[in-house]
Amino acid sequence: MATVNLTAVDHTLAFSSSDIPSEHVEAFDYTLAWAQAVARTYNPDPSSQVYFDTMKTELSRVGWNVLDAGSDTIDIVQDRIEPKSIIFSMLSPYLRAEQQSQLNGVLEAMRQPNAGVHDFLTFWWNKASVHQGKTEMMIGPLYDYLNQPSTVLLHYSFNFEADDWRSLFVERATAELTVSAYHLTMNESIPQWHQIRDALEKKFGDKANAHIDNTKIDI
C-alpha cells in the first residue's frame, strides 16, 4: 500500500509519491498554472498546437528544462472503448514500473472514489471542461530524479463530449475514436524556482486556491 498525492491545476491532473518534497510539488503547481494561464491568452482551445507550443515556451521560461516534446494521434476502431484504458496504455510506456502501479491505483481510485476524492475530481473536471466537442485533460506523474522535480506530462484530446469525469470509466459503443496526445518530458531547476517563486505567488495572490487543489489517496 502506498500513498500518493493528487494535484489538480486547471485541466491538469497529476500524481506524486507522498515522499516528494512539498517544495517540488509547489514548484510544479505554480509554474504549470502560470504556463496554462499564458497559453489561454494565445488560444483558449487546449487541443491547439498554439496552446501546446506556448505552454512549452512558458515552462522553459519558469525553470523547466524540456528534454523531449512531441505529439501523437491514434485512430481507434473498436466495437467498445473505455477512455481509462487508453490513458493507461499511452502513458505507461513513459513510466517506471512503480509509477505504472501508482497510475493504475489512481485510475482505480477514480473509478470508485471515496467522498474526498469525489469532491476533488469534481473540482478538477470543472476546470477541465470540454472544447469544440472534445474532452481535454492533462495527466502525468511528478517524481524526483537527481533531486530535481521531473515529470512526463501528457495532454489528451478525445473527440467525444463528456459531462463529467465518470465518463472516463464507462465503456461505450463506437465505430471510431480519435485520440490526440501531446507529451512533455521535463525537469525543474529548483534554484531558478527560488528566484521566481515570490513573483509568481504575488501574481496569483488569493486566486491560487481556485487553480490548485490537493488530496491524498491510498493505493
C-alpha positions as CSV (number, residue, x, y, z in Angstrom):
1,M,0.0,0.0,0.0
2,A,1.4,3.4,-1.0
3,T,0.0,6.9,-0.5
4,V,0.1,9.3,-3.4
5,N,-0.9,13.0,-3.7
6,L,-3.2,14.1,-6.5
7,T,-2.8,17.7,-7.7
8,A,-5.3,19.4,-9.9
9,V,-4.2,22.5,-11.8
10,D,-6.9,23.7,-14.2
11,H,-7.4,20.8,-16.6
12,T,-4.3,19.0,-15.4
13,L,-4.4,16.0,-13.1
14,A,-1.1,14.8,-11.7
15,F,0.0,12.4,-9.0
16,S,3.2,12.1,-7.0
17,S,4.6,9.9,-4.3
18,S,3.9,11.1,-0.8
19,D,7.7,11.4,-0.2
20,I,8.2,14.0,-2.9
21,P,9.3,17.2,-1.1
22,S,6.5,19.7,-0.8
23,E,8.6,22.4,-2.4
24,H,8.9,20.3,-5.5
25,V,5.2,19.9,-5.7
26,E,4.7,23.6,-5.1
27,A,7.1,24.4,-8.0
28,F,5.1,22.1,-10.3
29,D,1.7,23.5,-9.3
30,Y,2.6,27.2,-9.6
31,T,4.6,27.0,-12.8
32,L,2.1,24.8,-14.5
33,A,-0.8,27.1,-13.5
34,W,1.2,30.0,-14.9
35,A,2.0,28.3,-18.2
36,Q,-1.6,27.3,-18.8
37,A,-2.8,30.8,-18.0
38,V,-0.4,32.3,-20.5
39,A,-1.3,29.7,-23.1
40,R,-5.0,30.5,-22.8
41,T,-4.3,34.1,-23.8
42,Y,-2.9,32.9,-27.2
43,N,-5.5,30.2,-27.9
44,P,-8.3,29.2,-25.4
45,D,-8.6,25.7,-27.0
46,P,-6.2,23.4,-25.1
47,S,-6.1,21.0,-28.1
48,S,-4.5,23.5,-30.4
49,Q,-0.9,23.4,-31.5
50,V,-0.5,27.1,-30.4
51,Y,-1.6,26.3,-26.9
52,F,0.9,23.4,-26.6
53,D,3.7,25.5,-28.1
54,T,3.0,28.4,-25.7
55,M,3.0,26.1,-22.7
56,K,6.3,24.6,-23.7
57,T,7.8,28.1,-24.1
58,E,6.4,29.4,-20.8
59,L,7.5,26.3,-18.9
60,S,11.0,26.9,-20.2
61,R,10.9,30.5,-19.0
62,V,9.9,29.5,-15.4
63,G,12.7,27.0,-15.0
64,W,11.7,23.8,-16.6
65,N,14.2,22.1,-18.9
66,V,12.1,20.4,-21.7
67,L,14.0,17.3,-22.5
68,D,11.5,15.9,-25.1
69,A,8.3,17.1,-26.7
70,G,6.1,15.7,-29.4
71,S,2.6,14.7,-30.4
72,D,0.7,11.6,-31.4
73,T,-2.6,10.9,-33.0
74,I,-4.2,7.5,-32.8
75,D,-7.4,6.3,-34.6
76,I,-9.0,3.6,-32.6
77,V,-11.6,1.4,-34.3
78,Q,-13.3,-0.9,-31.8
79,D,-16.8,-2.1,-31.0
80,R,-16.4,-0.8,-27.5
81,I,-13.9,1.5,-25.9
82,E,-13.1,2.7,-22.4
83,P,-11.1,6.0,-22.3
84,K,-9.4,5.0,-19.0
85,S,-7.7,2.0,-20.7
86,I,-6.5,4.3,-23.5
87,I,-5.0,6.7,-21.0
88,F,-3.1,4.0,-19.3
89,S,-1.8,2.4,-22.5
90,M,-0.5,5.7,-23.8
91,L,1.1,7.0,-20.6
92,S,2.6,3.8,-19.2
93,P,5.5,3.5,-21.7
94,Y,6.9,6.7,-20.2
95,L,6.8,5.4,-16.6
96,R,8.9,3.1,-14.5
97,A,7.3,0.1,-13.0
98,E,6.4,1.7,-9.7
99,Q,4.9,4.7,-11.4
100,Q,2.8,2.4,-13.6
101,S,1.5,0.8,-10.4
102,Q,0.7,4.2,-9.0
103,L,-1.1,5.3,-12.1
104,N,-3.2,2.2,-12.1
105,G,-4.0,2.8,-8.5
106,V,-5.0,6.4,-9.1
107,L,-7.3,5.4,-12.0
108,E,-8.9,2.7,-10.0
109,A,-9.5,5.1,-7.1
110,M,-11.1,7.4,-9.6
111,R,-13.4,4.6,-10.8
112,Q,-14.7,4.0,-7.2
113,P,-13.9,7.2,-5.3
114,N,-14.5,8.0,-1.7
115,A,-16.2,11.2,-0.7
116,G,-13.0,13.3,-0.6
117,V,-11.6,12.1,-3.9
118,H,-15.1,12.5,-5.5
119,D,-15.2,16.2,-4.5
120,F,-11.6,16.7,-5.6
121,L,-12.3,15.1,-9.0
122,T,-15.4,17.3,-9.5
123,F,-13.2,20.4,-8.7
124,W,-10.7,19.2,-11.4
125,W,-13.3,18.4,-14.0
126,N,-14.9,21.8,-13.7
127,K,-11.6,23.2,-14.7
128,A,-11.0,20.5,-17.4
129,S,-14.2,21.3,-19.4
130,V,-15.0,20.5,-23.0
131,H,-13.8,22.4,-26.0
132,Q,-15.1,22.1,-29.5
133,G,-16.8,18.8,-28.9
134,K,-13.7,17.2,-27.4
135,T,-12.7,16.4,-23.9
136,E,-9.4,18.0,-22.9
137,M,-7.3,16.8,-20.0
138,M,-3.7,16.5,-18.9
139,I,-2.3,13.8,-16.6
140,G,1.2,12.9,-15.5
141,P,3.3,11.9,-12.5
142,L,5.7,14.1,-10.6
143,Y,8.8,12.3,-9.4
144,D,12.3,13.2,-8.2
145,Y,15.3,12.4,-10.3
146,L,18.7,13.5,-9.0
147,N,16.9,15.7,-6.5
148,Q,15.1,17.6,-9.3
149,P,11.3,17.5,-9.7
150,S,10.7,15.8,-13.0
151,T,7.5,14.8,-14.9
152,V,6.1,13.3,-18.1
153,L,3.1,15.4,-18.8
154,L,0.6,14.1,-21.4
155,H,-2.2,16.3,-22.8
156,Y,-5.1,14.3,-24.2
157,S,-7.9,15.3,-26.6
158,F,-10.7,12.9,-27.0
159,N,-13.2,13.5,-29.8
160,F,-16.2,13.0,-27.7
161,E,-18.1,15.1,-25.2
162,A,-18.1,14.1,-21.6
163,D,-20.4,15.5,-19.0
164,D,-18.2,14.6,-16.1
165,W,-15.1,12.6,-15.1
166,R,-17.1,9.4,-14.7
167,S,-17.2,9.2,-18.5
168,L,-13.6,8.2,-18.5
169,F,-14.6,4.9,-16.9
170,V,-17.7,3.9,-18.9
171,E,-17.4,1.6,-21.9
172,R,-19.3,2.9,-24.9
173,A,-20.2,1.5,-28.3
174,T,-18.3,3.3,-31.0
175,A,-17.1,2.7,-34.5
176,E,-14.1,5.1,-34.2
177,L,-12.3,7.2,-31.6
178,T,-9.5,9.7,-32.4
179,V,-7.1,10.4,-29.5
180,S,-4.6,13.2,-29.8
181,A,-1.8,13.5,-27.2
182,Y,1.0,16.0,-26.7
183,H,3.8,14.9,-24.4
184,L,6.4,16.9,-22.5
185,T,9.3,15.2,-20.6
186,M,11.0,17.8,-18.4
187,N,12.7,18.7,-15.1
188,E,12.7,21.8,-13.0
189,S,15.6,23.9,-11.8
190,I,15.0,24.4,-8.1
191,P,17.5,27.3,-7.9
192,Q,15.6,29.1,-10.7
193,W,12.3,28.3,-8.9
194,H,13.7,30.1,-5.8
195,Q,14.3,33.2,-7.9
196,I,10.8,33.4,-9.3
197,R,8.7,31.9,-6.5
198,D,7.8,35.2,-4.8
199,A,6.9,36.9,-8.0
200,L,4.6,34.1,-9.1
201,E,2.9,33.8,-5.8
202,K,2.3,37.5,-5.8
203,K,0.8,37.4,-9.2
204,F,-1.6,34.6,-8.2
205,G,-2.4,36.2,-4.9
206,D,-5.6,34.8,-3.4
207,K,-6.6,33.2,-6.7
208,A,-4.2,30.3,-6.2
209,N,-6.7,28.1,-4.5
210,A,-9.0,28.5,-7.5
211,H,-6.4,26.8,-9.7
212,I,-4.6,24.4,-7.4
213,D,-6.0,21.8,-5.1
214,N,-4.6,18.6,-3.5
215,T,-5.8,15.4,-1.9
216,K,-4.3,12.1,-0.8
217,I,-5.3,8.5,-1.7
218,D,-4.0,5.1,-0.7
219,I,-3.3,2.6,-3.4
